[in-house]
Amino acid sequence: MTAPQYINPRTGKTWPTDKALWKAPDDGGYVNLTPGTGITPEDIDRDENSLWRYRPAVRLPKTPEATLGAGWTPLLAADWNGFPVHMKADYLMVSGSFKDRGTAVMFNYLKQVGVTAILEDSSGNAGASAATYAAALGLDCRIMVPAAAPAAKKVQMAAMGADVVAIEGTRDDVADAALAESETTFYASHNHQPYFLEGTKTLAFELWEQLGFRAPDCVVAPLGQGSNIMGSHLGFAELLAAGQIDRLPRIYAVQAAHCAPYHAAFESGDETIRPFPAQPSIADGIASATPVRLREVLAAVRESGGSIITVSEEEIVQGFTQLARQGFFVEPTTGAVGAGLTKLIAQSAIRPGESVAAVLTGSGLKAVEKIGSSLGLG
């Protein structure tokens, strides 16, 4: 396994990964990792029922210390408006969301290179995941969250021993507060530190393996800052480069219409952040108004032949309800996936006979109060 390097995608400059970075020393922007080489069926550890079955392609310096079983979630057959769909149940991971893929890898890496205390900002799921893995790895953990974040998520973080700091204002206000403290504590932002994407790319490996070592025709996932979108693209691109698949699946990213800056940029046809009048959304987990990795998200969607679509608040509620009535108790943010499936099928973007993987990202147990009030259930 060749050790990756950090790379500034704007300047091409690289740095070794023996010291943790979350921003480029030359211009202060985010950093990526140099490309991986992918994996073959022969490389898979079939006795390991977690993302670490792909250990040769997950480029940690050493063996992970604490894994908590992240990854290797069920791929479940379902029917959506007459179309067969594979539901990827990533909401069943230990902290209750897909974020465990990225956090498991990133936090093991950070501990291996000597980081002992971390700072994170989150609307909920990333913070809960950070608190979970910080506890398992013995890292001090301070998490800044929106004051309006679901109470269950804040309680989850605090119960794990994290120092939870509630910030009044928008999700972007929370990020600004974290940046202000990043000079004194390592900013383990899942939107900036690229080892997080090293974890989320295993979603692609799992879909490939669970579908009989074939890529699906398309992947549908919610889009906030885009770690699942970028991770899927990274993983499938590595499989393509390794000769394990012959095409990239189309990636369809779903944003809430109330907060859809990536959609605005995608529709513009270039890579420019467009001013967007964001409003609160029931899909709070994807209500991020300021894109961090705009270029990577747009490239992932465009190179795959997919698109970024928006869904209304009413459509999100309908998507959530339809998922719940099939036995998938997910949070409202994941309801955007159901709404996206409905819209993509209606638009014939998803065609009969195609293999479709829909990513279910967060557990409804984290948002019972919001679900109850939105649906008049409590």
N, C-alpha and C positions, 0 to 999 in steps of 0.2 A: 504494500500500500504506500503510495507516494503522499507525503504530507502536503496538504494544501497550503497556499499562502493567502493572506489578505490582498485584495486588489481594489484600487480605486477605479471604478468603471468610467470615470470622467477623464482621468489623466493616464491610466495604465500603470501607475506606480504600484509596487508590491512591497509587502512587509511579512516577516515570518509570523507564524501563529503561536510561537512559544510565549508570547505576551499578549494578553487580551486587549482587543481594540473594539470600540463601538462606533468610532468615526475615523476618517482618514486624517493622518497627521499633516498632510500637505494642504488640504482645502476645507477640512471640517465636515465634509459630507459623509454619507453612509459608505460602508465598505462591503464588498462581496468576498466570496471565496473563489479561488481559481477552480475551473471545472473539474468534476470527478470523472471517473472512467466507467461508472455503472456497475452492473452485477450480472452474473449468469446463473442459471438454475443450479449449477454445480457448486456455486459459492454459498448457497443458502444453508444455514444451520436449521434443519427441519425439526430439531428437538427444542428450539427456542421459540416460544409462543409470544413473541413481542417484536417490536421493530428491530431489536438487536439480532434477529435472524439474518439481517442484511449487514452485519458488522463490517465486512470488508469494504462496503461502499459508504459507511458512516464513519467519517475520517477523524475519529478521536485519537489523541496521542497515546492513550492507555486504555485498558479495559475499564468500562464504566463501573462506578462504585455502587450506585443505587439506580435501579431501573423502574421499579414499581409497575412493571408489565405494560408500559406504554406501547400502543400499536397493536397490530394483528387483531383488529376488531372485525366483527362479523360483516359479511356482505350478504344482504338478505334480499330475496326476490319479492317484488311487490308489483301491483298493477296501478298505473296512474292514467286515468281517463282512457282506459283501453290499451295502453302501451305497457309492455313489460319493462320494469326498471329495477336496477340493482341499488339498494339503499346501503350505503357505507356507514355503519353505525359508530362513528367516532365519538359520539356523545357518551359512550359506555366506558370511556377510560377513567382512570382512578380519580381524577379531580372533576370529572364530569364534562370534559370538553376535549376537542381535537388539539388544543394548545399543548397537551402533554407530549405530543410528538416532538415539538420544537424545544420545549423546556427541558425534557429529559436529556436531550443531546447537549443543549447549550449550557445547562448548569453543571453537568458532568465535566464538560470542557473547561468551564471557568474554574471549577475546583482544582482540576488537574494542572492548571497554569498559575495557581496561587491566589486566586480571588477568594476572599473570606466573607465579604459583605456586599450585598447587591441592592440596587435601587431599581424599581420598576414603576411604570404607570399603566393603568388598565381601566377599562370600563367594567371589568369583572372577571371574565374567564381567564385571561392571561395572568391576572393577579392571583386568582385561586390556584392556578397551576404553579406559579412561581412560589407561593407560600408552601405548597405541597412538596415540591422538590427541594426547596431551601431547608425544610424540616428534615427531609430524608438524608440530606447531604451535610447537615450541620452548618449551614450558612446563615449569617445574619441577614434579615430581609425587611426592607422598608418599601411599602407599596402605596402609591398615591392613586386615589380613585375619585371619580365624581361623587359629590355628596348625594346625588340622586341615583347612584348605582343600586341595583336590587339588594335588599338587606341580606338575603341569604348568601350572596356572594361575599359581602363584607364580613359576615359572621364566619364563613368558611375560612377566609384568609386569617382572621384574628385567632380562630381556634387552632390553627397550625402554628401560631407563634409569631406571625408577621406583625410588624408595626404598621398599622393601617391608618393613613392620613387622608381624610375626606376634604376635597377641594370644591368650593362653590364655583359654578360656572359650567362651561362647555367641556366636552372631551378634550378639545385643544388647549383649554386653560390648564387642564390636568397635566398634559404633556409639557407645557411651558414651565409649570412648577417643578416638574421632575428635572428638566434641563437645568434649572437654576441650582439644583442641588448636586448635579452630576460632577462638579469639580471636586467633591469630597468623598463621594461614594461611587463605585463602579455602576454605570448606567446599563443594566442588563435588559435593555429595551428589546422586546421581541420584534420591533419594527426596524431596528438598526443593527443589532448584533447578528452576523450572518450564520452562526452555528445553529440558530433557530431554524433557518431554512434547510440546513443539513438534516434536521429531524423531520420537517414537514414533507420533504421529498420522498420519504418512505411511503407516503400515501400512494404514490404512483407505483412503487414496487409491489405493494400489497394488491392493488387492483390488477396489476399484470399477472401476479402469481395466482390470485384467487379466480381469475377468469381463464385459467388454463394456459398461462404464459402468453396471453394475448392482450393487447391494449383495447379498452372500450372504444367505441366510435366517438363518444363525447362524455365529458365530465361536467356536472353542474354543481356549483358551490356558491355560498354567499361571499360577498366582497366588502370588507371594511378597509383594512390596510393591505390585504392581499397575500398573507403568508401561505394560505392553501393554494391560491392561484399560482403564485410563483413556485411553491414547492412542487406542485403537480407538474408544472412545466419543466423544472429542473430534473425531476426524476425520470419523466418520459424522454426528455432530451438525452439523458445519460443512457437509457435503454436503447434509444435509437442509434446513438453513437457506438454502442457495444454490439450492434447488430441483432438485438433481441426482439425488436419490433420494426415494422417497415414504414410506419407513419406515426405522427403525433395525433392523439385524440383531440377533437375540438374542445376547447375549454370555454364554457359559458359561465360568466361571473354575474351574480345577481346583486344589485344594490337597491336599497330602499329609495324610492323617489324623493322622499323628504331629505335625503343626504346622499347625493350621488355625484361627487366630484370626478371620480374616475370615468363614469359614464359621459359626463360633459366633455372630458378630455378625449375620450375614445371617439365620440361623435365628431369632434373637431378635425380629426384626421391627422393631428400632429402630436407633439409631446409637451403641450403647454397646459399648465394648470389654469383652468378657467374659474373666475369668481363664481361661487355657488351659494345661493341664499338658503343655508341649511335650516331645517326645522327638526324638532324632536321627533323621534320615531319609536314605535313599539319594538322595532328591531334594534335595540340599543347597542348590541354587540358589533354592529356594522355602521354605526352612526359616527364615522370619522370624516370630518369636513376637509382636512388638510392632508393630501397625499404625501407620503414619505418616499416611496419607491415607485414613482409614477412611471418611469421609463421601463422598469422591469415588468410591472403589471401589464402595461399596454403591449409590450413585446410578447409576453406569454400568451395573451389572448390573440393578438394578430398573427403571430407565427403559427399558431395552432389552427387558424381558420375559424375561430369562435367569435364571440362577441360579448359585450357588456350590456346588460339590459336592466331596466328599472321596474319595480313593482310598487303599487300603491299600498297604503296602510290597510285598506279593506282587503286587497289581494293577499297580503301577508297573513292576516287573520284567517282568511279562507284556506290558505296553504297550510297553516298550523293545524286548523281543525281537521282537514283532510288527512294529514299525517297522523294526528292523534286517533282518529277513527280507524286507522289501520294498525294501531298498536305502538306507534312511535311517539312517545311523550317527550317532545323536544321543547327548547325555549323558543320564544317568538322570533328571534333572529333566524333560527333554522326554518321557521315558517316561510321565509323568503325563498328557500329552495323549492318548497312545494309550489309557491306562486310562480316561480321561474319555470318549473317544469310545465305547468299549465299553459303559460304564455308561449313557451318554445314549441310545444306540441301544436297549439293553435296556429302559430305562424309557420308551421311545417319546417322549422329549423331542425327539429328532431323528426326523423322519418321512420315509417314502419319498418320493422326488421332490424333497426340499429340497436347496438349494445349501449345502454345508458347507465352511468354511475352517478348517483346523486349523493352528495356528502352531507350527512346529518351531523352538525358540529357541536351542539350544546344541549345539556340535559334540561328538561322542563322543571326538574326539582329545584333548580336555581332561581326560578322565576314564577313560583306558584301564585304570589300575590298579584303580579302583573297579569298573568294568565286568567286568574279569577276575575279581576276587575274588567279586563277587556272582553271577556266572554259572558259576564254577568253570572258567574258561578259562585261568587263568594263576596 
